[in-house]
Amino acid sequence: MERAFFESEDEFTINGRRPSSAAFILCVGSRDPEGFHGCSRYCCPTAIKQAIELAGRGIDTTVFYRDIRTVSAGAEEMYRKARGMGVLFVRIPPDEKPQVMGNGQAQAVRCFDELLNRRLEVPVDLVVLSVGMRPRQPDTENLHVMLKASLGLDGFFMERHPELAPVETTVEGVFLAGTLQGPKDIVDTVAQASAAAAKAAVFLSHEKAKQHPAIAVLDEELCKKCGICADVCPYNAIQWQKGQVAEIVEAMCAGCGTCGAACKFGAITMRHFSDDQLLGQLRAMLADKPQDKVVVFACNWCSYAGADMAGISRIQYPATSHLVRTMCSGRVSEEMVLEAFRHGAPVVLVSGCHYADCHYINANRQTVKRMQRLWDRLEKAGVRQERLQLEWISAAEGQKFATVMHQMEQLRQTVTAEEIAHAREALRPKPKKVAEAKTAKAASE
């Protein structure tokens, strides 16, 4: 591999030889459908800055690009300066992959110039590849396991909320700064680090840490010592040993509510999102003309925020959609869904964060397991399974939220009054003693 470096302030060499020409190829891999998706933002300004450096030393410099994105402070001025110094910018099509021909001292970059509408072959002595930023593995995964902070589909850590809490995670006292959260340049990194430092200073200034009120509370008298709640908690906030009552460590609880949905005995109550509150909202919603309504259980961080995004963007969707907000899709218990059908809901939608983007680490995996059980129960009861839907909608997908609501409305129109009446009857709760006996037997097994 050739080594390029500055021997002195005025001399730039490659293996002891001064190059006469150089080329920068941007978006290597980062815009490839089979590679890393998305723009890393820092590549264009960095390449332009380096091109200016080479052009200032009398080296003919060419930049091959798909899009020039100069969003950081002063980047647009650098771009204009580079063009004024004679740096040649060649625009290539999105699906074009420039070819580096030759080896050693006889190299050339061959590609199609979109502006000139013809193929070019540019002889160069030096080729620089601008590769998109990716998370560092396995360090990121180790931090994820250690801190219990959520990772996104791209492998970077996720913020609590992109607008309201851009440097906070769902774990109290853990803040994000720099490229840990996503690709960014030095200016954005410093700004985010300053915000994170300020948040950390506020957090440390209190003698006692403040806990979010929407956390789990255990009723020891109702606890059956089964340990199911401890198995589903993504934060390991529930301590349990066989034959003993579970114990909730409040400082570790993030309030996703997965344990409350999993407990069959009513021993766990979620503050501000209790079963009584959510079921009461559901029953009131379906008290009048339930056949004209679609019940939507929406995760606070993603799908509920997606509905907000649709509203901000003035995107129209049917008024038949009625939302029940929960902190996580994992909070939606089987009983809540069944109660919606018992009260005449023609269609029920459970929505949450994308499968690998859960703001509560992996709580929505319990959602999938619960939905599978519900679909099996609906099938056994002779209720059309498609009347219960599951969708992953992120906070930025306002258009997708509206599209899904239109699909739910179309589905609602296909549900007949006979189907609604049958579901009401077939899904009626079993006698309490029989149900408790079966639940206790299942827990013991």
FIZA-719150 format. One record per atom (N, C-alpha, C): x, y, z. Coordinates in steps of 0.001 Angstrom, whole numbers, padded with zeros to 6 digits, always signed. Each point is the difference from the previous one (the first is absolute). Layout:
XYZ ...
//
This chain:
+000857-001207+000000 -000857+001207+000000 +000884+001244+000000 -000328+000935-000838 +000769+001226-000060 -000297+000885+001197 +001040+000680+000469 -000145+000889+001139 +000208+001431-000466 -001003+000849+000291 +000092+001409-000373 +000123+000840+001255 +000929+000953+000029 +000157+000819+001190 +000753+001268-000365 -000026+000983+000929 +000723+001250-000172 +001399-000170+000582 +001032+000126-000845 +001359-000048+000497 +000370+001314+000676 -000570+001059-000481 +000229+001316+000604 -001249+000822-000228 +000044+001220+000442 -001170+000865-000130 -000385+000235-001453 +000971-000075-000909 -000268+000308-001398 +000073-001212-000915 +000417-001158+000511 +000216-001147-000874 -000905-001159+000375 -000772-000518-000983 -000910-001127+000179 +000474-001121-000907 +000252-001181+000546 +000576-001082-000796 -000777-001291+000163 +000111-000885-000997 -000510-001370+000051 +001197-000914-000221 +000398-000698+001058 +001187-000852-000085 +001208+000767-000545 +000130+001235+000496 +001147+000800-000397 -000170+000749-001300 -001113-000159-000700 -000222+000672-001276 -001148+000986+000127 +000216+001210-000512 -001039+001020+000082 -001057-000255-001062 -001298-000164+000392 -001060-000235-000992 -000343+001289-000737 -000446-000159-001212 -000425+001163-000781 -001513+000115-000079 -000705-001117+000345 -001468+000020-000069 -000579-000933+001070 -001218+000330+000449 -000673-000796+001033 -001500+000006-000247 -000668-001039+000494 -001458-000100-000155 -000626-000451+001305 -001150+000579+000339 -000795-000400+001154 -001292-000640-000527 -000332-001179+000465 -001262-000661-000354 -000871-000019+001248 -001121+000713-000039 -000883+000133+001160 -001049-001111+000041 -000606-000153+001153 -001128-000930+000214 +000376-001447-000325 +001216-000397+000338 +000422-001377-000265 -000679-000928+001000 -000922-000826-000490 -000698-000947+000868 -001193+000574+000722 +000034+001290+000365 -001069+000561+000834 -001311+000175-000756 +000042+000107-001326 -001234+000146-000778 -000304-001266-000790 +000703-001063+000325 -000187-001274-000681 -001180-000735+000633 -001013-000415-000783 -001144-000718+000583 +000395-001260+000755 +001129-000600-000391 +000438-001218+000673 +000965+000301+001144 +000332+001252+000194 +000932+000361+001058 -000669+000836+001070 +000760+000969+000543 -000535+000860+001046 -000910+001058-000605 -001197+000146+000539 -000972+000952-000548 +000134+001348+000708 -000037+001063-000779 -000067+001318+000602 +001259+000818-000180 -000171+001303+000154 +001089+000958-000146 +000671+000212+001351 +001342+000028-000004 +000741+000213+001237 +000279+001473+000270 -000326+000885-000950 +000020+001449+000167 +001406+000608+000068 +000925-000654+000653 +001323+000596+000176 +000899-000213-001219 -000332-000973-000861 +000898-000404-001097 +000225+001125-000990 -001059+000642-000469 +000125+001044-001019 +000867+001173+000483 -000303+000607+001162 +000848+001122+000446 +001454-000406+000225 +000214-001223+000519 +001367-000450+000240 +000766-000171-001307 -000661-000624-000989 +000650-000185-001300 +000292+001344-000668 -000931+000944+000099 +000208+001321-000606 +001169+000718+000671 +000072-000112+001311 +001103+000636+000731 +001343-000577-000428 +000063-001323-000145 +001239-000638-000423 +000322+000316-001461 -001044+000130-000840 +000213+000367-001396 +000604+001399-000106 -000460+000909+000847 +000558+001356+000030 +001478-000054+000378 +000310-000863+000986 +001389-000146+000448 +000895-000463-001152 -000476-001009-000761 +000807-000517-001109 +000084+001006-001148 -001142+000637-000315 -000003+000984-001086 +000930+001156+000319 +000083+000371+001265 +000898+001078+000411 +001462-000363-000167 +000316-001269-000142 +001382-000454-000207 +000261-000308-001479 -000914+000444-000856 +000214-000159-001425 -000353-001363-000539 -000774-000785+000723 -000389-001339-000439 -001385+000066-000639 -000128-000487-001223 -001306-000031-000673 -000934-000950+000750 -001123+000512+000455 -000889-000773+000866 -001388-000106-000607 -000563-001225+000018 -001349-000264-000505 -000816-000677+001094 -001247+000426+000171 -000913-000595+000980 -001156-000640-000762 -000169-001304+000153 -001113-000728-000599 -001101-000135+001054 -001192+000485-000305 -001052+000052+001011 -001356-000378-000586 -000898-000418+000873 -001405-000205-000380 -000811+001222+000400 +000190+000438+001246 -000606+001233+000502 +001046+000690+000875 +000114+001305-000128 +000856+000763+000902 -000886+000558+001111 +000287-000377+001238 -000812+000454+001131 +000881+000810+000945 -000128+001310-000093 +000805+000908+000810 -000897+000666+001038 -000374-000778+001022 -000970+000493+000986 +000669+000617+001213 +001270-000290+000255 +000656+000525+001193 +000434+001446-000220 +000345+000667+001088 +000381+001414-000066 +001248+000188-000854 -000074+000896-000961 +001132+000320-000837 +000267-000977-001126 -000755-001093-000089 +000260-001022-001011 -000324+000509-001406 -001065+000778-000136 -000363+000524-001319 +001083+000956-000517 +000567+000795+000921 +001074+000911-000393 +001226-000784-000454 +000285-001126+000691 +001121-000838-000409 -000229-000589-001386 -001234-000388-000289 -000330-000559-001311 +000253+001027-001103 -000437+001229+000227 +000216+001050-001000 +001482+000314-000150 +000728-000029+001113 +001435+000264-000044 +000711-001086-000809 -000418-001270+000209 +000623-001112-000717 -000215+000139-001506 -001195+000371-000409 -000278+000179-001432 +000811+001157-000565 +000131+001058+000809 +000794+001141-000448 +001477-000336-000147 +000484-000987+000743 +001405-000403-000070 +000238-001018-001111 -001067-000386-000718 +000171-000910-001126 -000293-001451+000302 -000522-000303+001188 -000387-001385+000298 -001165-000376-000900 +000128-001135-000693 -001030-000448-000942 -000986-000917+000723 -001297+000330-000071 -001041-000816+000622 -000752-000742-001112 -000012-001326+000067 -000647-000840-001008 -001193-000702+000647 -001182+000282-000532 -001215-000601+000547 -000263-001347-000683 -000149-001054+000818 -000259-001334-000536 -001411-000431+000377 -000644-000864-000790 -001366-000449+000305 -000038-000771+001327 -001188-000052+000638 -000126-000685+001296 +000426-001457-000037 -000259-000680-001127 +000325-001422-000075 +001359-000269-000640 +000756+001048-000271 +001316-000140-000637 +001073-000341+001036 +000879-000917-000335 +001136-000339+000839 +001274+000298-000781 +000700+001096+000348 +001230+000331-000730 +001019-001135+000092 +000698-000217-001083 +001010-001047-000055 +001384+000626+000061 +000828-000551+000887 +001394+000433+000097 +000820-000967-000839 +000551+000498-001095 +000737-000824-000942 +001491+000080+000290 +000732-001088-000316 +001440-000006+000143 +000427-000249+001428 +001305+000165+000233 +000570-000266+001313 +001291+000796+000141 +000358+000290+001205 +001254+000699+000242 -000032+001416-000524 +000971+000333-000851 +000140+001376-000463 -000895+000323-001191 -000527-001021-000676 -000861+000232-001174 -001431-000341+000354 -000730+001000+000542 -001374-000215+000405 -000916+000966-000742 -001279-000396-000092 -001005+000860-000617 -001357-000362+000586 -000871+000996+000101 -001368-000212+000468 -000925+000112-001198 -000766-001060-000249 -000908-000047-001134 -001438+000023+000519 -000831+000888-000553 -001392+000105+000446 -000808+000759-001042 -001296+000120+000263 -000900+000749-000883 -000279+001357+000629 +000245+001062-000761 -000256+001360+000474 -001445+000366-000332 -000808+000191+001030 -001430+000267-000196 -000244+001362-000617 +000856+000975+000285 -000200+001347-000525 +000451+000112-001446 +001116-000644-000348 +000481+000024-001385 -000661-001068-000861 -000667-000953+000655 -000708-001086-000677 +000947-000847-000863 +001135-000325+000567 +000934-000875-000692 +000951-000635+001021 +000644-001046-000411 +000929-000695+000877 +001349+000719+000006 +000632-000015+001183 +001293+000653+000176 +001022-001007+000512 +001249+000279-000302 +001101-000740+000598 +001041+001027+000428 +000147+000178+001307 +000868+001047+000543 +001266-000645+000558 +001177+000248-000582 +001252-000541+000554 +000343+000686+001323 +000359-000786+001004 +000334+000543+001323 +001165-000788+000585 +000720+000664+000897 +001079-000669+000733 -000466-000487+001370 -001068+000597+000509 -000483-000319+001351 -001519-000061-000006 -000584-001063+000585 -001456-000143+000128 -000345-000094+001484 -000916+000855+000437 -000451+000013+001402 -001465-000417+000036 -000316-001018+000774 -001376-000482+000133 -000620+000564+001271 -001147+000661-000150 -000738+000527+001166 -001073-001010+000390 +000228-000685+001093 -000879-001078+000442 -000903+000508+001121 -001279-000389-000032 -000948+000419+001024 +000348-000537+001382 -000449+000710+001017 +000290-000366+001383 -000921-001117+000468 +000572-000960+000696 -000768-001106+000544 +000312-000159+001479 -000916-000592+000766 +000277-000214+001427 +001164-000961+000198 +000739+000212+001055 +001164-000828+000279 -000421-001251+000768 +000249-001125-000607 -000330-001283+000616 +001292-000710+000395 +000007-000761+001127 -001151-000335+000858 -000225+000976+001151 +000731+001139-000003 -000103+000927+001131 -001430+000493+000210 -000685+000342-001115 -001370+000502+000108 -000924-001049+000619 +000141-001235-000434 -000839-001076+000536 +000286-000232+001482 +001262+000089+000394 +000344-000175+001415 -000607+001103+000857 +000049+001247-000509 -000630+001109+000728 -001505-000185+000093 -000587-000485-001090 -001440-000258-000034 -000397-000990+001099 +000769-001054+000151 -000290-001001+001027 +000252+000573+001396 +001040+000791+000139 +000384+000532+001305 -000970+001068+000502 -000366+000927-000890 -000802+001160+000401 -001497-000203-000187 -000395-001016-000773 -001406-000260-000306 -000614+001122-000830 +000830+000740-000717 -000496+001051-000882 -000355-000610-001358 -000983+000586-000655 -000534-000591-001230 +000875+000320-001210 +000095-000981-000902 +000706+000164-001270 -001012+000058-001134 +000316+000793-001031 -000864+000078-001163 +000378-001038-001039 -000749-000020-001099 +000281-000933-001077 +001381+000217-000600 +000493+001248+000057 +001309+000307-000573 +001145-000343+000933 -000317-000460+001216 +001043-000387+000945 +000450+001102+000929 -000463+001241-000198 +000330+001104+000900 -001018+000061+001145 +000386+000666+001085 -000904+000114+001145 -001139+000967-000304 -001169-000310+000548 -001197+000807-000249 -000232+000995+001127 -000429+001208-000371 -000360+001004+000986 -001414-000260+000515 -000329+000590+001139 -001342-000178+000575 -001058+000560-000936 +000254+001193-000544 -000919+000612-000962 +000823+000894-000905 -000158-000101-001328 +000858+000765-000911 -000131+001507+000131 -001133+000499+000509 -000204+001440+000112 +000008+000474+001455 -000666-000731+000883 -000153+000442+001385 +001133-000457+000917 +000673-001077-000358 +001087-000511+000843 +001103-000583-000883 +000686+000856-000793 +000955-000506-000988 +001295-000559+000567 +000322+000289+001266 +001247-000530+000578 -000272-000987+001136 -001254-000265+000284 -000355-000911+001080 -000351-001381-000552 +000244-001013+000799 -000422-001352-000339 -001181-000372+000886 -000545-001186-000210 -001105-000453+000849 +000494-000448+001367 +001312-000017+000192 +000581-000346+001299 +000370+001288+000718 -000552+000230+001169 +000259+001221+000752 +001484+000111+000331 +000576+001189-000259 +001392+000238+000319 +000971-000389-001087 -000491-000519-001117 +000863-000365-001136 -000321+000943-001154 +001012+000749-000445 -000197+001004-001041 +000884-000313-001205 -000382+000540-001154 +000698-000257-001251 +000747+001234-000474 +001156-000216-000610 +000765+001098-000585 +000834-000528-001151 +000006+000724-001096 +000879-000325-001104 -000465-001167-000843 +000959-000680-000597 -000295-001046-000970 -000525-001272+000637 -000123-000039+001300 -000662-001133+000640 -001473-000047-000402 -000574+001167-000250 -001414+000109-000339 -000251-000044-001502 +001030+000299-000797 -000155-000023-001444 +001115+000773-000666 +000167-000121-001314 +001063+000720-000707 -000186+001507+000115 +001080+000713+000281 -000062+001460+000075 +001402+000573-000055 +000107+001289-000287 +001306+000645-000081 +000395+000561+001360 +001149+000683+000044 +000528+000503+001272 -000921+001051+000600 -000543+000889-000850 -000865+001077+000509 -001218-000585+000714 -000691-000938-000641 -001180-000624+000616 +000383-000815+001233 +001158-000640-000049 +000451-000795+001137 +000235+000875+001227 +000665+001131-000210 +000266+000919+001116 -001313+000559+000562 -000926+000352-000880 -001287+000533+000453 -000753-001038+000825 -000022-001238-000480 -000711-001044+000732 +000706-000334+001307 +001327+000011-000011 +000753-000266+001225 -000280+001067+001052 -000122+001246-000432 -000324+001082+000940 -001377-000204+000610 -000960-000397-000838 -001352-000260+000505 -000004-001177+000968 +000753-001065-000339 +000068-001168+000880 +000657+000355+001323 +001043+000830-000048 +000678+000423+001230 -000943+000812+000891 -000807+000867-000636 -000964+000790+000767 -001052-000893+000646 -000483-000992-000755 -000979-000940+000556 +000606-000795+001151 +001262-000422-000155 +000656-000764+001053 +000213+000863+001245 +000329+001290-000212 +000201+000907+001129 -001294+000193+000787 -001110+000140-000718 -001301+000129+000672 -000321-001274+000773 +000290-001142-000626 -000273-001289+000640 +000809-000158+001282 +001278+000424-000018 +000879-000164+001158 -000202+001072+001066 -000677+001099-000367 -000187+001092+000963 -001025-000328+001069 -000816-001008-000230 -001022-000365+000980 +000556-001027+000986 -000384+000152+001254 +000439-000969+001010 -000614-001364-000247 -001200+000003-000546 -000678-001254-000317 -000388-000003-001474 +000134-001141-000614 -000366-000119-001414 -001517-000027-000136 -000501+000687-001018 -001431+000008-000266 -000369-001186-000876 -001033-000701+000389 -000446-001165-000751 -001283+000332-000746 -000086-000455-001240 -001232+000204-000771 -001143-000689+000743 -001142+000694+000165 -001086-000571+000818 -000665-001229-000595 +000069-000183-001318 -000707-001119-000642 +000834-001273+000101 +000090-000544+001218 +000768-001228+000209 -000906-001069+000604 +000537-001203+000098 -000777-001131+000495 -000035-000028+001524 -001150-000383+000538 -000188-000147+001446 -000556-001395+000262 +000603-000715+000939 -000385-001385+000282 -000866-000094+001251 -001096-000756-000091 -000837-000326+001154 +000411-001389+000480 +000740-000043+001091 +000558-001271+000471 -001081-001012+000357 -001165+000459+000431 -001074-000923+000377 -000573-000727-001224 +000052+000651-001154 -000540-000623-001208 +001051-000798-000766 +001272+000182+000341 +001081-000672-000720 -000049-001508+000242 +000033-000781-001065 -000060-001464+000091 +001388-000645-000109 +001036+000833+000006 +001391-000491+000018 +000358-000825-001235 -000624+000316-001140 +000239-000773-001223 +001255+000436-000745 +000404+001268+000136 +001208+000486-000637 -000150+000401-001450 -001211-000014-000538 -000206+000373-001400 +000424+001447-000243 -000291+000877+000951 +000329+001414-000149 +001514+000209-000126 +000769-000759+000765 +001458+000127-000052 +000543-000469-001342 -000629-000995-000586 +000466-000537-001282 -000179+000995-001148 -001056+000818+000046 -000299+000892-001124 +000575+001399+000167 +000508+000349+001186 +000511+001359+000231 +001294+000219-000785 +000037+000965-000920 +001216+000226-000797 +001119+000685+000767 -000295+000545+001175 +000998+000725+000785 +000494-000773+001221 -000456-001234+000148 +000360-000800+001187 -000317+000754+001285 -001119+000734-000026 -000378+000809+001154 -000817-000782+001023 -000323-001254-000307 -000786-000828+000914 +000858-001154+000491 +000201-000063+001291 +000784-001074+000612 -000948-001060+000535 +000293-001237-000330 -000884-001093+000407 +000789-001288+000157 -000346-000748+001013 +000533-001337+000211 -001168-000950+000194 +000186-001212-000428 -001070-000987+000033 -000579-000125+001411 -001338+000080+000057 -000685-000125+001279 -000075+001282+000796 +000522+001120-000553 -000011+001270+000711 -000771+001058-000781 -000487+000991+000737 -000714+001109-000617 +000988+000853-000792 -000400+000452-001173 +000866+000838-000831 +000226+001357+000659 +001114+000616-000351 +000325+001329+000530 +000396+000907-001153 -000631+001181-000097 +000278+000951-001075 +001015+001030+000480 +001110+000128-000709 +001007+001015+000285 -000409+001262-000757 -000591+000952+000702 -000583+001170-000657 +001022+000810-000782 +001240+000072+000494 +001023+000796-000672 +000350-000571-001375 -000272-001286-000215 +000321-000637-001271 -001205-000082-000928 -001184+000208+000526 -001212-000123-000810 -000147+001201-000928 -000235-000261-001285 -000175+001061-000998 -001462+000243-000330 -000902-000834+000520 -001429+000232-000187 -000588-000484-001305 +000599-000997-000628 -000548-000488-001270 -001345-000693+000188 -000192-000641+001152 -001279-000642+000293 -000120-001423-000473 +001082-000576-000513 -000054-001370-000496 -000329-000984+001111 +000541+000261+001182 -000278-000893+001137 -001465+000061+000398 -000591+001216-000053 -001405+000154+000355 -000918-000733-000954 +000373-000027-001296 -000811-000717-000984 +000169-001505+000137 +001190-000445+000454 +000272-001431+000109 -000600-000623+001253 -000176+000788+001076 -000524-000533+001258 -001484-000341-000144 -000360-001258+000244 -001382-000466-000131 -000819+000159+001281 +000661+000455+001042 -000674+000035+001296 -000262+001412+000499 +000313+001005-000810 -000247+001382+000405 +000901+000477+001109 +001165-000652+000164 +000891+000365+001098 +000844+001229-000324 +000136+000330-001286 +000829+001144-000392 -000881+001086-000601 +000141+001193+000520 -000740+001160-000489 +000987+001014-000563 -000314+000532-001169 +000830+001038-000605 -000578+001362+000348 +000782+000816+000678 -000475+001329+000363 -000327+000819-001246 -001172+000628+000018 -000497+000869-001081 -000409-000769-001255 +000321-001288-000057 -000426-000835-001132 -000488-001348+000531 -000807+000062+001039 -000494-001221+000626 -001035-000683-000898 -000282-001258+000298 -001011-000729-000761 -001354+000689+000092 -000356+000456+001199 -001299+000658+000183 -000105+001265-000847 +001082+000772-000073 -000022+001231-000790 -000124-000294-001496 +000798-000938-000489 -000014-000303-001430 -001299-000681-000412 -000478-000935+000836 -001265-000669-000315 -001173+000961+000103 +000069+000924+000960 -001052+001007+000126 -000056+000900-001222 +001176+000397-000497 +000050+000813-001220 -000553-000779-001183 +000329-001273-000065 -000456-000849-001101 -001516-000162+000014 -000570-000265+001178 -001454-000197+000107 -000760+001270-000315 +000536+001145+000456 -000656+001276-000290 +000046+000299-001501 +001107-000364-000633 +000172+000217-001429 -001022-000788-000818 -000321-001221+000464 -000884-000888-000744 -001435-000004+000534 -000309+000944+000863 -001343+000040+000578 -001059+000395-001022 +000389+000774-001003 -000960+000492-000993 +000496-000330-001402 -000830-000683-000777 +000293-000379-001378 +001381-000638-000163 +000292-001077+000707 +001322-000643-000098 +000298-000544-001390 -001063-000344-000752 +000215-000570-001331 +000615+001003-000972 -000012+001265+000357 +000551+001042-000868 +001413+000421+000412 +000637-000777+000866 +001291+000426+000541 +001069-001082-000150 +001224+000455-000217 +001174-000867-000016 +000810+000308+001250 +000227-000992+000831 +000768+000187+001237 +001478-000160-000320 +000792+001015+000359 +001437-000008-000285 +000761+000145+001310 +000711-001046+000410 +000905+000090+001142 +001334+000515-000537 +000412+001185+000440 +001164+000667-000589 +001100+000201+001033 +001205-000445-000355 +001179+000204+000833 +000320+001496+000089 +000255+000477+001203 +000236+001423+000231 +001156+000552-000818 +001088-000774-000124 +001225+000521-000590 +000007-000048-001521 -000740-000925-000589 +000099-000154-001455 -001332+000212-000708 -000910-000954+000103 -001223+000098-000798 -000880+001176+000440 -000058+000286+001302 -000773+001156+000461 +000648+001292-000504 +001347+000025+000043 +000723+001153-000550 -000149+000063-001519 -000143-001172-000652 -000250-000027-001437 -001336+000634-000335 -001004-000228+000856 -001302+000653-000191 +000138+001506+000135 +000829+000429+000953 +000251+001426+000182 +000695+000578-001227 +000953-000759-000550 +000697+000446-001204 -000968+000136-001184 -000939-000942-000105 -001003+000083-001071 -000831+001261+000150 -000358+000333+001244 -000775+001216+000231 +000776+001259-000318 +001279+000039+000424 +000842+001170-000267 +000193+000183-001500 +000107-001120-000712 +000228+000043-001447 -001281+000199-000797 -001125+000173+000684 -001304+000191-000636 -000372-001174-000907 +000353-001203+000434 -000337-001198-000763 -001338-000527+000495 -000950-000166-000894 -001341-000418+000365 -000067-001515+000209 -000716-000423+001027 -000307-001419+000191 -001384-000108+000634 -000653-001144-000109 -001395-000129+000427 -000225+000351+001478 -001104+000663+000268 -000354+000380+001376 -000515-001176+000803 -000148-001162-000634 -000480-001186+000723 +001074-000591+000912 +001259+000422-000177 +001094-000525+000827 -000020+000669+001368 -000046-000818+001046 -000016+000502+001375 +001183-000607+000750 +000886+000877+000502 +001262-000449+000583 -000073-000167+001511 +000624-001077+000474 +000222-000218+001423 +001518+000024+000197 +000489+001015+000677 +001451+000162+000147 +000540-000865+001131 +001053-000738-000303 +000724-000779+001015 +001477+000347-000126 +000775-000233+001052 +001420+000320-000059 +000739-000898-000981 -000490-001211-000175 +000639-000959-000895 -001062-000969-000494 +000213-000553-001200 -000945-001010-000478 +000017-001228+000904 +001107-000195+000736 +000070-001097+000953 -000939+000166+001171 -000545+001198+000174 -000953+000249+001097 -001399-000519-000338 -000264-000242-001282 -001337-000433-000431 -000177-001480+000344 -000853-000270+000954 -000234-001375+000435 -001026-000683-000895 -000066-001301+000091 -000992-000759-000763 -001413+000405+000408 -000177+000267+001283 -001324+000368+000500 -000488+001302-000619 +000893+000961-000227 -000398+001278-000595 -000520-000195-001419 +000682-000823-000770 -000429-000260-001372 -001339-000730-000014 -000130-001016+000847 -001247-000768+000060 -001152+000875+000466 +000279+000897+000933 -001052+000897+000498 -000493+000923-001106 +000894+000407-000883 -000406+000842-001129 -000979-000748-000892 +000275-001259-000280 -000915-000797-000828 -001314-000264+000739 +000070-000210+001303 -001227-000245+000779 -000925+001199-000012 +000566+001189-000161 -000808+001213-000014 -000332+000458-001414 +000217-000883-000975 -000495+000272-001346 +000966+000618-000969 +001299+000031+000321 +000964+000569-000945 +000109-000904-001226 -000187+000535-001195 +000129-000827-001202 +001451-000339-000332 +000926+000936+000284 +001429-000188-000300 +000823+000556+001154 +001053-000730+000373 +000931+000457+001031 +001408-000020-000586 +000709+001103+000169 +001383+000105-000462 +000919+000220+001190 +001041-000812+000109 +001057+000205+000990 +001218+000500-000764 +000506+001168+000364 +001118+000590-000737 +001097+000438+000960 +001229-000049-000498 +001126+000379+000845 +001244+000283-000810 +001127+000087+000695 +001282+000260-000653 +000364-001153-000917 +000840+000283-000982 +000485-001065-000866 +000689-001064+000841 -000058-001232-000480 +000399-001161+000797 +001384+000158+000623 +000956+000536-000741 +001359+000139+000528 +000261+001397+000571 -001029+000848+000059 +000157+001387+000455 -000756+000300+001284 -000349-001015+000766 -000819+000222+001190 +000702+000935+000985 -000707+001022+000466 +000565+000933+000964 +000205-000649+001367 -000555-001164+000189 +000206-000751+001247 +000774-001287-000293 +001094+000159-000734 +000952-001068-000344 -000650-001038-000905 -000771-000921+000577 -000628-001059-000803 -001394-000351+000505 -000661+000970+000631 -001319-000271+000579 -001028-000392-001051 +000131+000517-001225 -001014-000326-001015 +000111-001438-000509 +001039-000717+000410 +000047-001427-000314 -001095-000747+000764 -000307+000485+001191 -001114-000580+000764 -001326+000313-000681 -000066+001152-000679 -001208+000350-000752 -000277-001048-001071 +001039-000392-000717 -000161-000983-001078 -000491-001329+000565 +000584-000455+001107 -000419-001269+000608 -001461+000069+000450 -000381+001148+000551 -001375+000165+000483 -000979+000019-001166 +000405+000644-001085 -000868+000050-001177 -000187-001387-000602 +001042-000808+000000 -000123-001364-000508 -001023-000791+000810 +000037+000173+001308 -000986-000693+000849 -001410+000506-000269 -000125+001309-000219 -001328+000565-000272 -000542-000476-001342 +000852-000054-001017 -000460-000499-001301 -000459-001449+000102 +000722-000800+000784 -000419-001395+000202 -001353-000065+000689 -000198+000860+000989 -001281-000006+000731 -001140+000457-000900 +000246+001014-000811 -001045+000465-000912 -000386-001103-000987 +000992-000718-000489 -000281-001087-000943 -000845-001081+000651 +000327-000364+001225 -000763-001032+000707 -001427+000461+000285 -000161+001318+000196 -001327+000537+000304 -000809+000291-001263 +000586-000254-001162 -000717+000249-001246 -000071+001462-000382 +000962+000801+000507 +000050+001427-000320 +001086+000222-001053 -000318+000778-001008 +000945+000256-001069 +001286+000617+000557 +001135-000661-000265 +001264+000426+000582 +000435+001376-000481 -000317+000334-001235 +000467+001268-000546 -000654+001210+000659 -001006-000240+000828 -000593+001109+000745 +000931+000522+001082 +001038-000758+000319 +001040+000443+000925 +001285+000181-000792 +000504+001228-000045 +001171+000326-000798 +001162+000462+000884 +001210-000222-000489 +001229+000462+000661 +000827+000763-001014 +000394+001229+000350 +000809+000824-000911 +001100+000712+000784 +001172+000107-000639 +001107+000760+000577 +000082+001345-000714 -000155+001095+000756 +000001+001352-000574 +000911+000881+000847 +000980+000627-000611 +000925+000848+000750 -000554+001417+000132 +000660+000793+000848 -000448+001370+000247 +000103+000873-001243 +000899-000357-000926 +000198+000810-001201 -000908-000417-001144 -000776-001076+000180 -000791-000556-001098 -001458+000447+000066 -000197+001316-000095 -001360+000523-000009 -000800-000487-001192 +000661-000070-001158 -000679-000471-001204 -000400-001465+000143 +000889-000815+000584 -000334-001409+000184 -001162-000152+000978 -000005+000823+001065 -001110-000066+000949 -001323+000252-000711 -000029+001034-000824 -001236+000320-000731 -000381-001129-000947 +000989-000583-000669 -000273-001105-000928 -000590-001196+000732 +000576-000319+001163 -000505-001131+000789 -001415+000276+000474 -000301+001247+000398 -001348+000334+000453 -001016-000150-001138 +000405+000350-001204 -000883-000205-001160 -000243-001497-000217 +001033-000801+000170 -000145-001454-000157 -000927-000568+001076 +000118+000504+001215 -000864-000475+001088 -001462+000382-000260 -000207+001178-000579 -001359+000427-000319 -000606-000883-001086 +000805-000339-000992 -000491-000906-001049 -000343-001365+000581 +000814-000462+000939 -000273-001279+000653 -001260+000092+000853 -000173+001116+000693 -001191+000173+000849 -001280-000107-000814 +000022+000528-001196 -001191-000011-000837 -000395-001397-000458 +000941-000947+000108 -000308-001384-000402 -000562-000833+001143 +000071+000525+001227 -000473-000751+001172 -001511+000175+000131 -000708-001084+000035 -001470+000040+000067 -000489+000063+001444 -001264+000374+000148 -000616+000043+001334 -000046-001384+000619 -000175-001023-000823 -000022-001376+000502 +001361-000394+000568 +001074+000417-000659 +001342-000304+000498 +000252+000677+001350 -000436+001238+000114 +000180+000729+001260 -000764-000691+001125 -001254-000398-000275 -000814-000677+001018 +000616-001345+000381 +000515-000726-000974 +000622-001293+000286 +001238+000170+000885 +000818+001003-000296 +001201+000236+000809 -000365+000378+001432 -001036+000818+000156 -000447+000359+001346 -000313-001242+000831 -000691-000959-000634 -000445-001196+000716 +001151-001003+000167 +000765-000216-001072 +001037-001038+000032 +001168+000351+000912 +000240+001296+000207 +001143+000427+000809 -000396+000444+001401 -001207-000352+000399 -000437+000333+001364 +000923-000644+001013 +000313+000681+001101 +000925-000574+000997 -000568-001263+000629 +000874-000929+000299 -000408-001240+000637 -000304+000248+001471 -000762-000908+000642 -000254+000158+001438 +001302+000178+000758 +000002+000867+000987 +001220+000405+000675 +000760-001176+000604 -000674-000907+000663 +000689-001102+000676 +000681-000917-001000 -000678-000282-001102 +000590-000880-001016 +001214+000672-000629 -000134+001282-000308 +001096+000728-000624 +001209+000071+000919 -000247+000259+001309 +001106+000074+000947 +000687-001345+000160 -000766-001076-000010 +000578-001333+000153 +000906-000327-001195 -000475+000327-001223 +000789-000275-001189 +001264+000861-000034 -000115+001264+000420 +001157+000889+000016 +001042-000485+000994 -000459-000410+001196 +000913-000494+001017 +000700-001262-000455 -000732-000873-000693 +000602-001228-000507 +001048+000301-001059 -000290+000944-000878 +000943+000359-001053 +001262+000627+000595 -000181+000819+001044 +001155+000646+000643 +000885-001032+000685 -000609-000999+000632 +000776-001035+000699 +000772-000871-000964 -000563-000190-001199 +000682-000819-001010 +001176+000732-000606 
//
